[in-house]
Each structure stands twice: as structure tokens, then as C-alpha cells.
Amino acid sequence: MRKILGLFTFILFFSCNSSSEGETIMNSVNSKWNKKSEQKFNLEISDPKNPKNIIFVVRNNNDYPYSNVRFIVNFTDLQSKKKQTDTLNYVLAKPNGEWLGTGFGDTKETLFQYKLNYQFPTKGKYEIGISQAMRNDNLPGIEDIGVKIETAKP
């Protein structure tokens, strides 16, 4: 049991720091995501010739009080310091209150498309910062926020 717990901790530590292509990076917000707490994700792009899909991952539980989530996203090319800001709205539940995500128990995971077939301008380092833009200063029920980068299929 101690070995399994140690392995899980090791994997969790390395999965939350930075990403190369084809990986998912997750940040825990512990069901109390503060408006001022921007979740940052560092990306290392080694093959900019192939277009990428950038996908957001949201894990929420039954304490989440809304059927949608709003994000303010800052997408920064760290070489050129060029920054793009987007305000996004994603639906997490059907009108009857049933969560759209997958998973067992109270926690559901939902994937949201951010940029599809995105051509990174150069290889190098990029940063995605996500802030919640809901009515609550501390947003309950969101457990984890993540970014997944995958090579787009032709």
C-alpha cells in the first residue's frame, strides 16, 4: 500500500509542473477556486509544424452550484511575450441538472475545446493562465483544472 501511495504521489508531482506535447497537466484547486488565483500551465512545444489541439479539462463535484463555468484565459508566447486574452463560457450540466462529464461517484471530468488545429508560431515555451470568471470570489465544487495538448489528426 505504501508503494502505491508513493507512486501516486510521484506521478502527481511530475504531472502538475510542465508539459510536452501529448500530455495532460492538472492543477488542483481543492473545491475553492479563488477569482484571483490564476492557474498557470507551462507548455514546451518542440514540433510547431504539426497543428495542435488545446483542450481544457475540468473536474467538478456535486458542490458546484452552476451548470456552466466561465474562464478568462491568457495565452502567452514566452519568447515574443505576445499575449492573447479570451473570455470563454462552457456548459457543465444539462438543463435537468445532470452533469455532462464522465466518471464514477461525485466527481465528473469534462473536456472543452479551446483551440483546434492551432499552429504554434515557433518551437519553444508557452504559458496558459486560466482564471474563473463566475459570481463567487471562491468557487466551490471545482476540484481540478487542466490543459491537454495533442497533435491534431489530419
C-alpha positions in Angstrom: 0.0 0.0 0.0 2.8 2.4 0.8 4.4 1.7 -2.6 1.2 2.5 -4.4 0.7 5.8 -2.4 4.4 6.7 -3.1 4.0 6.0 -6.8 0.8 8.0 -7.0 2.5 11.0 -5.2 5.4 10.8 -7.6 3.2 10.8 -10.7 1.0 13.6 -9.3 4.1 15.8 -8.6 5.5 15.5 -12.1 2.2 15.8 -13.9 1.4 19.2 -12.4 4.5 21.2 -13.4 5.0 21.4 -17.2 4.1 19.6 -20.3 5.5 18.4 -23.6 3.1 17.5 -26.4 0.5 14.8 -25.9 0.2 15.2 -22.2 -2.4 16.5 -19.7 -1.3 18.9 -17.0 -3.6 19.2 -13.9 -3.7 21.7 -11.1 -5.7 21.1 -8.0 -7.9 24.0 -6.8 -9.4 22.0 -3.9 -13.0 22.9 -4.4 -12.4 26.6 -3.5 -11.0 28.3 -6.6 -10.5 32.0 -5.8 -11.1 34.6 -8.6 -7.6 36.0 -8.1 -5.9 32.5 -8.3 -4.9 32.2 -11.9 -4.0 28.5 -12.7 -0.8 28.5 -14.9 0.3 25.8 -17.3 3.7 25.8 -18.9 4.0 24.2 -22.4 7.1 23.2 -24.2 6.4 22.9 -28.0 9.1 21.0 -29.9 7.3 20.4 -33.2 5.4 23.6 -34.2 4.9 22.3 -37.8 2.1 20.0 -36.8 -1.1 21.7 -35.7 -2.2 21.0 -32.1 -5.5 20.8 -30.3 -5.6 22.6 -26.9 -8.2 21.2 -24.6 -9.2 22.3 -21.1 -10.0 19.6 -18.5 -12.4 20.4 -15.7 -13.1 18.1 -12.7 -16.1 19.1 -10.6 -18.2 17.6 -7.9 -21.8 17.9 -6.7 -21.0 21.0 -4.7 -20.6 23.0 -7.9 -23.6 25.4 -7.8 -23.9 26.3 -11.6 -24.5 24.5 -14.9 -21.7 26.4 -16.7 -18.2 27.8 -16.0 -16.6 31.0 -17.3 -12.9 31.3 -17.8 -10.6 34.2 -18.6 -7.7 32.7 -20.5 -4.3 34.3 -21.0 -2.3 32.6 -23.7 1.3 33.8 -23.8 4.2 33.1 -26.2 7.1 33.4 -23.7 9.7 34.0 -26.4 8.0 37.0 -28.0 5.9 38.0 -24.9 2.8 38.2 -27.1 -0.3 37.6 -25.1 -3.8 36.8 -26.2 -6.8 37.0 -23.7 -10.1 35.2 -24.2 -13.3 35.0 -22.2 -14.9 31.6 -22.5 -18.2 30.0 -21.3 -18.5 26.2 -21.1 -21.6 24.1 -20.2 -21.1 21.5 -17.4 -24.7 20.3 -17.0 -27.9 19.5 -18.9 -30.9 21.7 -18.2 -32.2 19.0 -15.8 -29.0 19.3 -13.7 -27.3 16.1 -14.9 -23.6 16.6 -15.2 -22.2 16.2 -18.8 -18.8 14.8 -17.7 -17.6 11.3 -17.3 -16.5 9.5 -14.1 -17.7 7.5 -11.2 -19.1 8.9 -8.0 -19.5 12.6 -7.3 -16.5 13.8 -9.4 -17.0 14.3 -13.1 -14.4 15.2 -15.7 -15.3 17.3 -18.7 -13.2 18.2 -21.7 -13.6 21.6 -23.5 -12.0 22.6 -26.8 -10.0 25.8 -26.6 -8.0 25.9 -29.9 -8.4 23.2 -32.6 -5.7 22.7 -35.3 -3.7 25.5 -33.7 -0.4 26.2 -35.4 2.2 27.4 -32.9 4.3 30.1 -34.5 7.7 28.7 -33.3 9.0 25.9 -31.1 9.6 27.0 -27.5 7.8 27.8 -24.3 4.3 29.0 -23.9 2.1 29.7 -20.9 -1.7 29.3 -20.5 -3.2 31.0 -17.5 -6.9 30.3 -16.5 -8.9 32.3 -14.0 -12.5 31.7 -13.1 -14.9 34.4 -14.0 -18.0 33.4 -12.0 -20.0 35.4 -9.5 -18.3 33.7 -6.5 -15.0 35.0 -5.2 -14.3 31.5 -4.0 -15.8 29.0 -6.4 -16.9 25.7 -4.7 -17.1 22.3 -6.4 -14.2 22.6 -8.9 -11.6 20.1 -7.9 -9.0 20.3 -10.7 -8.3 22.4 -13.8 -6.1 21.1 -16.6 -4.8 21.6 -20.1 -4.3 18.8 -22.6 -2.2 19.3 -25.8 -2.5 16.7 -28.6 -1.4 16.6 -32.2 -4.3 17.3 -34.4 -5.4 14.5 -36.7 -5.3 15.3 -40.4 
